[in-house]
Amino acid sequence: MELLDAMAQGGHEQVIAVQDDATGLRGWIALHHTRRGPTYGGIRVWDYRNGGEAALDALRLSQTMTYKCVLAGVQGGGAKTVIVSNWLRDRRGAVRELGRRIEALRGVYRAGPDVGFDHNDLRILAETTRYVAHHHKGVLRPAEEATAEGAEAGIRAAMARLDCNDLDGARVAIQGLGAVGMALARRMVRAGAEVIGADPRAAACEHASNLGVRLVDVAEILSVEADVLAPCALGGVLHNISIPRLRCRVVAGVANNVLASSYLSPLLSERGILFLPDFVINAGALIEGAGHEATGRSDWSAEIQGIGGTVTRLLESCDRHGLTMVEAAHEYAGAILDAEENAREREETEAALSR
Ligand code: NAD
């Protein structure tokens, strides 16, 4: 699809192409919605087949970030940077150059980490731009801790809905024991859950095993019998082939875009599986980072725990209107955005009339 058509379809405001010969930096910065304040979105470095595929990913991910901000109560909009990894020649130089491009946007966009872009990259980025989201510098806890706290709140709300008010004895399967998967595993073990995990990295497995996590092969984790399955690795892991194999009651999407397509969410409902959309339950770090930046306050636990309340509200809306959780979340966020847009237009009209 042509880029401008795809932007029009998703309601995107701006897409910036970034290119630097010296370092091999090639990618896009997509700004989906700038009218609610700064835009937030991670930087993804990925082996895209070509620039077109990268652009479409940036559009998809930045739109989801707008929904995430709205549902998390963050006064901001969605953005995303995607970088084509196979062009990179000088990674450090490329990250520094990307920082300069982000700095030139004068705060419209606050960048964070995402797949393929870790805390070290973020430190390098901060050498050339002030606009780094959730750069804790010893003030905030690591982003994954805040993310895991929000995911736990969402999981508890979903389990309460299934008449299980305690995670003690519940079985939780975690795909990916990286930053956020490990933080969630620690929380689940502390809550008394039986935790099963998988990761291709031996060091991560050893660490998790020391926490009390029972390990299974990466090929098995999605079909483990469990109360909750939390995909914490990559997006797109739930598709036509994997969904029929699931043996869980709840999928708590923590990795961004767990569903290969939002059109697949009815497939989960048909199987009686409650799907918690990732953009609802993985907003903990966004809430903490954006909140700290706006106010200087560093403890955002109360707001992060509010993710549980959002899940409960969306579940009620699903019941009332016969929607899936993904549909309910899109509808709820869309209604808030429409109401804000109408109010803004009214204010602008009144201001023009009074001049
Ligand atoms: P990470 O790179 O630290 O961890 C990912 C882990 O998944 C790695 O340990 C990797 O070895 C493992 N993995 C890869 N393929 C796997 C497979 N097939 N089976 C099992 N494990 C596999 O990344 P992260 O920061 O923990 O983020 C994980 C996901 O959560 C990403 O999609 C990210 O966008 C999303 N997310 C993270 C945060 C955060 O605060 N870190 C916030 C919101 C969303």
Residues whose N, C-alpha, C, O or C-beta is under 5 A from the ligand:
A	BS01	NAD	D114 V115 A143 E144 T147 Q175 G176 L177 G178 A179 V180 G181 A198 D199 P200 R201 A204 V218 C232 A233 L234 G235 V254 A255 N256 N282 A285
